[in-house]
Amino acid sequence: MKLLADRCVRCGETRTRHMFEGLPTCEECEAKLRSAQEEPRSCPDDGGIMRKELVLGVVIDRCPTCGGVWLDAGELQRVREGAAKEAWSQALLVGLAPIM
């Protein structure tokens, strides 16, 4: 087992042990690749074509006209988990900051 993870072959910035299509790929790049394979969707509210956005590692659908955000099954929970991780990381960094 390697001590250090490989860099993502797509962005080259993130170290990852995650694989996508046989190549080391970070979660953010995988989410982008998977969303690119999806068909564009129409907004249930106004019928406009929604855009894909990456939020905390989750690809969501947002309508550029009405601003509505639409989530697929399980995506709200994944956004919540991502927000909790982000808050934990920030709290850890604050805890490590030198006291002035």
N, C-alpha and C positions, 0 to 999 in steps of 0.2 A: 504494500500500500504506500502511495506517495505521501510525503509529509505536507507538501504544498499542492493545492489544486491547480489545474490547468487554467490558462486564460481563455475566456470566451473567444471562439474563432470568428465570431461575427463583429463584436465591438472591440475586442482586444483589451478592454479595460478591466473587466470584472473577472476575478478568479472564481472558478466553479468546479464542482464535482458532478454537476448535472449534465446529462447527455441528451441531445435532441438530434434525431436522424444520424446517430453514430458519431457526432462531433460534440466536443465540450461547448456548451451554450448556456449563458446565464439566463435566469428566469425572465428578465425583462426582454431580452432578445427573442426568447422562445414565444413569449406572449405576442410580440409584434409579428413574428412569423405566422403564428396560428391565426391572428386576426386578419392578416393579409389574404388568407385562404378563404375567409368567409365572404358571402355575398353581401353587398350593401343592403341595409334595411331601411324601410320607410318608417317615419315617426308615426306612432299610433295616434298622436294628438292632432298633427296638422298635415301629415303625409309627406313632409320633406325628407330628403335623403339624409340619414344620420351619418356622422363621422365617428371613427374609432379614436378613442383616447386611452392612454395608459395612465392609470391612477393606482399608485401603490402596488404596482405589479399586476394589476387586473385591467384587462381591456374592456372598456365600457362603450356604450353607444350614446352619443350626445347629438341632439338636434341643433344645428346652427341657427335655425329660424326662431324656435320658441324657447330654446335653452333647456328643454327637457332631457333628463338623463334616464336611460333605460338599462336595466341589468338583467342578465340571464340568470337562470337558476344557480344558486350558490355563490354568485359574485358579490352580493352584499356582505356575506359572511367573510369572504376573502378580503374585501376592502377593510372590514372591521379588524381582522387579524393583522393586516398590514399596518393599519393605524396604531394598533397596540404595540407592534414591534418597533415602529418609528418612535412612539412615546417612550418606550423602554430604553431605546438607544439614546435618545436625547437626555433622559434622566441619568443614565450612566455617564454620559459625557459631562453633564453638569456636576455630578458627584466627583469626577476626576479632576475638575478644574481647580487650580490652586486658589486658596482663600486669600483675598487681598486685605 
